């Protein structure tokens, strides 16, 4: 029997599922584990200044690659990462949290990094609340436990937790298991046929317009191609949500806009409100995503497709994965086409900016002129990352160029997420240049990762919106309160200290911003950092609409 260490087994399983980098921070309980993980050369280590940042980076990596891993030490390290893993759970992102823990026989000892009560299970129990599977590996079952946890991560698109005791990391296990791929997708043929029949009956009974609503799980499940096939088979009008913007190119003739309930654009509202049947695909209608809960909800007229199940008018069919369900509906779509061959009229695909009255063009740098300039400049095939807050609402207001990947965190909404996420996205897809837009307050939380990006040879364009504090909090309550202020930083000096070869700019007007962006285009192999100075009270129109509902 061919054998391999438990850490080597885990590294190979990760490689088989697309993981080429390990994010994390070393510690005395995980250094042996890290050595074992890296011994076979399947992954490259990407060290971060802290575990929270490493978790954020892994989250973005998983969104673009399908799986990621973050490695921390026991107690102090894994608790630092807990917020990032909770965000991955809320946003449906498959991250493997790997903790190097004390040896299996250490229970009862008063060790450092513990609560000094002899109970080494506290933190694994905490992780059960924010993961789809939690495993503390044993000598006897380690390979089986690894396979089970990774299969859950891939099937549910949720994070999982592996605690690897120091002595278990080097235990030998059967390597022959690695020849059998993980089984992650099960299609129940009978359930799929029953779903298709129920969908056909609903479409026939309603006999009217059918509109597709695409949510963020479409990309998590790698189902973009199947979604596009469904839309084009009709053709059927489709909308995206603020959480799934850009999952299909926005110049598609069937695109009706970004749906945000009663707060969004008219074309998207019309497409949804006038539909006799809605086909919702991977949607998660939280308060932010659903336009303060103003989105249409009518289960009796909805075909709802999830990651591993589907429902028709509240009748659920388990064992029907998203891609299989979409393929089944594609076979029915031509029977219920609701658009002429030419698609939607041009007026239906206008973005948010077309519905805003912005007044005369000036050289002032405002939220509107910032995003107008970014919309004009943003290259195709980029990865746009927008921090929750004013940056997010600006980003979802513009029209994306073709093949734009969009990363944001509107469900969990943890400030500072997108700066480390830029690291993860850049490593996951080196052919795409990351473009980050983040507020100064959020950037101050996780700015250390600029140094990690520089060390790893990434060349993102980073736009820090310097509006002197937390604009969202000012917008919601007490605009002059001191708690919404942040300390002023010398951003250019700070960036040069962490990324000596970065090009830095400070833009106080539209002309200076456009000059900096043009320079970024001319130097695609350099990190370009732009400090965009905006008025403290300036708020994007979409954010104003949301604030008015509070």
C-alpha positions in Angstrom: 0.0 0.0 0.0 1.4 3.4 -1.0 1.3 5.9 1.9 1.4 9.6 2.3 1.4 11.9 5.3 -2.0 13.4 6.3 -0.7 16.9 5.4 0.5 15.7 2.1 -2.8 14.0 1.4 -4.6 17.3 2.2 -2.3 19.2 -0.1 -3.0 16.8 -3.0 -6.8 16.9 -2.5 -6.6 20.7 -2.6 -4.5 20.6 -5.8 -7.0 18.3 -7.4 -9.7 20.9 -6.8 -7.9 23.9 -8.2 -6.1 25.3 -5.1 -2.6 26.4 -6.1 -1.9 28.8 -3.2 -2.2 28.6 0.6 -3.1 31.8 2.5 -2.3 32.2 6.1 0.0 33.1 9.0 2.5 30.7 10.7 2.4 29.9 14.4 4.0 27.4 16.7 1.1 25.0 16.5 0.9 25.0 12.6 4.5 25.2 11.3 5.0 21.5 11.1 1.6 21.3 9.3 2.6 24.0 6.8 5.9 22.3 6.1 4.0 19.1 5.3 1.5 20.9 3.1 4.2 22.5 1.1 6.6 19.6 0.9 5.1 18.2 -2.3 5.1 21.5 -4.2 1.3 21.5 -4.9 0.8 24.9 -3.5 2.7 28.2 -3.0 2.6 29.9 0.4 1.1 33.4 0.5 1.7 34.9 4.0 -0.4 37.7 5.3 0.3 40.2 8.2 -2.8 38.8 10.0 -5.3 35.9 9.8 -8.3 38.1 9.1 -6.7 39.4 5.9 -5.6 35.9 4.9 -9.2 34.8 5.3 -10.5 37.6 3.1 -7.9 36.8 0.4 -8.9 33.2 0.5 -12.6 34.2 0.1 -11.9 36.1 -3.1 -9.6 33.3 -4.4 -12.4 30.8 -3.9 -14.9 33.0 -5.7 -12.8 32.9 -8.8 -11.2 29.4 -8.6 -14.0 27.4 -6.9 -12.1 26.5 -3.7 -9.5 28.1 -1.4 -7.6 27.3 1.8 -6.4 29.4 4.7 -4.0 28.1 7.3 -3.9 29.4 10.9 -2.6 28.4 14.2 -4.8 27.3 17.1 -6.8 29.7 19.2 -5.4 33.2 18.6 -5.0 32.6 14.9 -8.2 30.8 14.0 -10.3 33.3 16.1 -8.7 36.2 14.2 -9.9 34.5 11.0 -13.4 33.7 12.2 -15.0 36.9 10.8 -13.7 36.1 7.3 -15.1 32.5 7.5 -18.4 33.8 8.7 -18.5 36.1 5.7 -17.7 33.2 3.4 -20.6 31.3 4.9 -23.0 34.1 4.5 -21.9 34.8 0.9 -21.7 31.1 0.0 -18.0 30.8 -0.7 -16.2 27.4 -0.3 -13.1 28.2 1.9 -11.3 25.5 3.8 -10.1 26.8 7.2 -7.2 24.7 8.3 -6.0 25.0 11.9 -2.8 23.6 13.2 -3.8 22.5 16.8 -2.1 20.9 19.8 -1.3 17.2 19.7 -4.2 14.8 20.1 -3.1 13.8 23.6 -2.8 17.4 24.9 -6.4 17.7 26.1 -6.5 18.7 29.8 -3.1 20.5 29.7 -3.0 24.2 30.4 -1.4 25.3 27.1 -0.7 28.8 25.7 -3.2 30.0 23.0 -6.0 28.3 25.0 -8.5 29.5 27.6 -6.3 27.8 30.2 -9.1 25.4 31.3 -7.8 22.2 29.7 -10.6 22.1 27.1 -9.2 22.2 23.6 -12.6 22.0 21.8 -13.8 25.5 22.4 -12.8 26.9 19.0 -13.9 24.0 16.9 -17.3 24.4 18.5 -17.2 28.1 17.6 -16.5 27.2 14.0 -19.5 24.9 13.8 -21.7 28.0 13.8 -20.1 29.4 10.6 -19.1 26.3 8.6 -20.9 23.5 6.7 -18.7 20.8 8.2 -16.3 20.8 11.1 -13.7 18.0 11.6 -10.9 17.5 14.1 -8.7 15.0 12.4 -7.8 11.7 14.0 -4.9 9.2 13.4 -7.4 6.6 12.2 -9.8 8.5 10.0 -7.9 11.6 8.8 -8.1 10.9 5.0 -11.8 10.0 5.3 -12.5 13.2 7.3 -10.6 15.4 4.8 -12.6 13.9 1.8 -15.9 14.3 3.6 -15.2 18.0 4.5 -14.0 19.0 1.1 -16.9 17.2 -0.6 -19.3 19.3 1.6 -17.5 22.5 0.7 -17.8 21.8 -3.0 -21.4 20.6 -2.8 -22.8 23.3 -0.6 -20.5 26.2 -1.7 -19.8 26.9 2.0 -16.7 27.0 4.2 -15.5 24.0 6.2 -13.1 23.7 9.1 -10.3 21.2 9.6 -8.4 21.1 12.9 -5.1 19.1 12.4 -3.4 18.1 15.6 0.4 18.4 15.4 1.0 14.7 15.7 -1.8 13.8 13.2 -0.2 16.0 10.5 2.6 13.6 10.0 0.6 10.4 10.4 0.8 8.1 7.3 -2.4 7.4 5.5 -3.5 5.5 2.4 -2.5 7.4 -0.8 -4.6 5.1 -3.0 -7.7 7.1 -2.1 -6.4 10.0 -4.0 -7.0 8.2 -7.3 -10.7 8.5 -6.7 -12.1 12.0 -7.3 -14.4 13.5 -4.6 -18.0 12.9 -5.4 -19.7 16.3 -5.0 -22.7 16.4 -7.4 -25.6 14.0 -7.4 -28.4 14.2 -9.9 -31.6 12.4 -9.0 -33.0 11.5 -12.4 -36.5 11.0 -11.1 -36.5 14.3 -9.2 -35.2 16.1 -12.3 -37.9 14.7 -14.5 -40.6 15.6 -12.0 -39.1 19.1 -11.7 -39.2 19.6 -15.5 -42.8 18.4 -15.6 -43.9 20.7 -12.9 -42.1 23.6 -14.5 -43.8 22.8 -17.8 -47.2 22.8 -16.2 -46.7 26.1 -14.4 -45.5 27.8 -17.6 -48.5 26.4 -19.5 -50.9 27.5 -16.8 -49.6 31.0 -16.5 -49.1 31.5 -20.2 -47.4 34.9 -20.1 -44.0 36.7 -19.9 -41.2 34.7 -18.3 -38.4 36.7 -16.7 -35.1 35.2 -15.3 -33.6 36.7 -12.1 -29.9 35.7 -11.8 -28.4 35.8 -8.3 -24.9 35.5 -7.0 -24.9 31.7 -6.7 -24.9 31.4 -10.5 -21.2 32.2 -10.5 -20.5 30.2 -7.3 -21.9 27.1 -9.1 -20.1 27.9 -12.3 -23.5 28.0 -14.1 -23.1 31.1 -16.2 -23.0 29.2 -19.5 -26.1 27.3 -18.6 -27.9 30.5 -17.6 -27.0 32.2 -20.8 -28.2 29.2 -22.8 -31.6 29.4 -21.0 -32.0 33.1 -21.7 -31.1 32.7 -25.4 -33.3 29.7 -25.9 -36.4 31.8 -25.4 -35.2 34.4 -25.8 -36.2 35.5 -22.3 -35.5 38.8 -20.6 -33.2 38.6 -17.6 -32.1 40.8 -14.7 -29.2 40.5 -12.3 -29.1 41.6 -8.7 -26.7 44.0 -7.0 -24.9 40.9 -5.7 -24.6 39.3 -9.1 -24.0 42.2 -11.4 -21.9 41.3 -14.4 -22.4 37.5 -14.1 -23.6 37.8 -17.8 -22.3 40.6 -20.0 -24.4 43.7 -19.7 -24.5 44.3 -23.5 -26.5 41.1 -23.9 -29.7 41.9 -25.9 -31.9 40.2 -23.3 -30.5 42.1 -20.3 -33.1 44.3 -18.7 -30.9 45.8 -16.0 -30.0 45.3 -12.3 -33.1 44.6 -10.2 -33.2 46.3 -6.8 -36.9 46.1 -6.0 -38.8 49.3 -6.0 -35.6 51.3 -5.7 -34.0 50.1 -8.9 -34.2 51.0 -12.6 -37.5 51.0 -14.5 -36.5 48.5 -17.1 -35.6 45.9 -14.5 -38.7 46.6 -12.4 -40.9 46.3 -15.5 -39.3 43.0 -16.5 -39.9 41.5 -13.0 -43.3 43.1 -12.2 -44.9 42.2 -15.5 -43.8 38.6 -15.6 -46.4 35.9 -15.3 -43.6 33.5 -14.2 -40.3 34.3 -12.5 -37.3 31.9 -12.8 -35.0 32.8 -9.9 -31.6 31.3 -10.1 -29.3 31.3 -7.0 -30.9 34.4 -5.4 -30.5 35.5 -1.8 -32.8 38.4 -1.1 -31.4 40.1 1.9 -32.3 43.6 2.9 -29.4 45.2 0.9 -29.9 43.0 -2.1 -33.7 43.2 -2.2 -33.9 47.0 -2.1 -34.9 47.2 1.5 -37.3 44.2 1.0 -39.2 45.9 -1.8 -38.4 43.1 -4.3 -41.3 41.1 -5.7 -42.0 37.8 -3.8 -44.6 35.5 -5.3 -43.7 31.8 -4.7 -46.8 30.5 -6.5 -45.6 32.0 -9.7 -41.9 31.2 -9.3 -39.5 28.5 -10.5 -36.7 28.8 -8.0 -33.3 27.1 -8.6 -30.7 26.6 -5.9 -27.4 25.0 -5.7 -28.6 21.4 -5.2 -32.4 21.7 -5.3 -35.1 23.4 -7.2 -38.8 24.3 -6.6 -41.8 25.1 -8.6 -44.6 27.0 -6.9 -43.3 26.0 -3.5 -42.9 22.3 -4.4 -39.3 21.3 -3.7 -37.3 18.8 -5.7 -34.1 17.7 -3.9 -31.2 16.2 -5.9 -31.6 18.7 -8.8 -28.4 20.7 -9.0 -28.4 24.2 -10.6 -26.8 23.3 -13.9 -29.0 20.3 -14.5 -32.1 22.4 -13.6 -31.1 25.1 -16.0 -30.5 22.6 -18.8 -34.0 21.1 -18.2 -35.6 24.6 -18.4 -33.6 25.4 -21.5 -35.4 22.5 -23.2 -38.7 24.2 -22.4 -37.8 27.8 -23.0 -38.5 27.9 -26.7 -42.1 26.8 -26.0 -42.6 29.9 -23.9 -40.6 32.6 -25.6 -41.5 36.1 -24.4 -39.2 38.3 -26.5 -38.9 38.9 -30.3 -35.8 37.6 -31.9 -34.3 41.1 -31.8 -34.4 41.1 -28.0 -35.2 44.1 -25.8 -35.5 47.6 -27.1 -32.4 49.7 -26.5 -34.1 51.8 -23.8 -34.5 48.7 -21.6 -30.8 48.2 -21.0 -29.9 51.7 -19.9 -28.0 51.7 -16.6 -28.7 53.7 -13.5 -26.8 56.7 -14.7 -29.4 57.1 -17.5 -32.1 57.7 -14.9 -30.2 60.2 -12.8 -30.1 64.0 -13.5 -26.5 64.9 -12.8 -26.5 68.6 -13.9 -23.8 70.3 -15.9 -20.4 68.6 -16.3 -17.7 70.3 -14.2 -14.1 69.5 -13.2 -15.2 68.8 -9.5 -14.5 65.4 -8.2 -17.7 63.9 -6.7 -19.2 60.5 -6.3 -20.9 60.9 -9.7 -17.9 62.2 -11.6 -15.6 59.6 -10.0 -17.8 56.8 -11.3 -18.4 58.4 -14.6 -14.6 58.6 -15.1 -14.2 55.0 -13.9 -17.0 53.8 -16.2 -15.3 55.5 -19.2 -11.9 54.1 -18.3 -12.5 50.5 -16.9 -10.9 48.0 -19.3 -12.6 44.9 -20.5 -11.5 41.7 -18.8 -10.8 43.4 -15.5 -11.8 42.3 -12.0 -13.6 45.2 -10.3 -13.7 45.0 -6.5 -15.9 47.5 -4.7 -15.9 47.9 -0.9 -19.3 47.9 0.8 -20.4 51.5 1.3 -20.2 54.3 -1.2 -17.9 52.4 -3.5 -20.3 49.5 -3.8 -23.3 51.7 -4.7 -21.2 53.6 -7.2 -20.0 50.4 -8.8 -23.5 48.8 -9.2 -24.6 52.1 -10.8 -22.4 51.9 -13.9 -22.4 49.7 -17.0 -19.6 47.2 -17.0 -17.5 46.5 -20.1 -17.5 42.9 -21.5 -16.1 40.1 -19.3 -15.9 42.1 -16.1 -15.6 40.1 -13.0 -17.2 41.8 -10.0 -16.4 41.1 -6.4 -18.2 42.6 -3.4 -19.6 41.5 -0.1 -23.2 43.0 0.1 -24.5 40.2 2.4 -21.9 40.1 5.1 -20.7 43.7 4.6 -17.5 43.5 6.6 -15.5 46.8 6.2 -12.0 46.2 4.8 -12.8 43.0 3.0 -12.0 44.1 -0.6 -8.4 45.1 0.0 -7.1 41.6 0.9 -9.7 40.3 -1.6 -7.7 42.1 -4.3 -4.7 39.9 -3.4 -6.8 36.7 -3.6 -8.5 37.7 -6.9 -5.2 38.7 -8.5 -3.5 35.4 -7.6 -6.6 33.4 -8.6 -6.7 34.9 -12.1 -3.4 36.4 -13.2 -4.7 37.3 -16.6 -7.2 39.8 -15.1 -5.9 43.0 -13.6 -7.7 43.8 -10.3 -9.2 47.3 -9.9 -10.1 48.1 -6.3 -12.3 51.0 -5.2 -12.4 51.4 -1.4 -13.1 54.1 1.2 -10.4 55.5 3.4 -11.9 54.2 6.6 -12.2 50.6 5.3 -8.7 50.8 3.7 -7.2 51.7 7.1 -8.4 48.3 8.5 -6.6 46.0 6.1 -4.0 48.2 4.2 -1.1 45.9 5.1 -2.0 43.6 2.1 -0.6 46.2 -0.3 2.8 45.0 0.8 1.7 41.4 0.2 0.5 42.3 -3.3 3.8 44.0 -4.1 5.8 41.0 -2.8 3.7 38.7 -5.0 4.2 40.7 -8.1 0.6 41.9 -8.5 -0.1 45.2 -10.4 -3.6 46.3 -9.3 -5.1 49.7 -9.7 -6.2 50.8 -6.2 -8.5 53.8 -5.8 -8.9 55.0 -2.2 -11.8 57.4 -1.8 -10.6 59.9 0.8 -13.7 61.5 2.2 -12.4 61.7 5.7 -14.2 58.9 7.4 -17.2 56.6 7.4 -19.6 58.1 5.0 -22.3 55.4 5.4 -22.5 56.0 9.1 -22.7 59.8 8.4 -25.5 59.1 5.9 -27.5 57.0 8.3 -27.2 59.2 11.5 -25.4 62.1 13.0 -23.3 63.4 10.0 -21.1 65.5 12.2 -20.4 62.9 14.9 -16.7 62.4 15.8 -17.1 58.6 15.6 -17.4 58.8 11.9 -14.0 60.5 11.5 -10.8 58.7 10.7 -7.3 59.8 11.3 -5.8 61.5 8.2 -3.0 59.5 6.6 -0.2 60.3 4.1 -1.4 57.7 1.7 1.3 58.2 -0.9 4.0 57.9 1.7 2.4 54.9 3.3 2.1 53.1 0.0 5.7 53.7 -1.0 6.8 52.2 2.3 5.0 49.0 1.6 5.2 48.8 -2.2 8.3 50.8 -3.3 7.8 50.3 -7.0 4.1 51.5 -6.9 3.1 54.6 -8.8 1.1 56.9 -6.6 -1.3 59.8 -7.4 -3.5 62.2 -5.5 -6.6 63.4 -7.5 -8.6 66.4 -6.3 -10.5 67.0 -9.5 -11.9 65.0 -12.5 -8.9 66.0 -14.7 -6.3 64.7 -12.3 -8.3 61.4 -11.8 -8.4 60.8 -15.6 -4.7 61.5 -15.9 -4.0 59.0 -13.2 -6.2 56.4 -14.8 -4.6 56.9 -18.2 -1.2 56.4 -16.5 -2.5 53.1 -15.1 -3.5 51.9 -18.6 0.0 52.8 -19.9 1.7 50.8 -17.1 -0.2 47.5 -16.8 2.7 45.9 -15.0 2.8 48.4 -12.2 0.7 48.8 -9.1 -1.0 52.2 -9.4 -2.4 53.8 -6.3 -4.8 56.7 -6.6 -6.0 58.8 -3.7 -9.3 60.4 -4.8 -10.2 63.3 -2.5 -14.0 63.7 -2.3 -16.3 65.9 -0.2 -17.1 64.2 3.1 -20.9 64.4 2.7 -21.1 63.3 -0.9 -23.2 60.2 -1.4 -24.0 58.1 -4.5 -27.6 58.3 -5.7 -28.3 54.6 -5.0 -27.0 55.0 -1.4 -29.3 58.0 -0.9 -32.3 55.9 -2.0 -31.4 53.1 0.5 -30.8 55.6 3.3 -34.3 57.1 2.7 -35.9 53.8 3.6 -34.3 53.7 7.1 
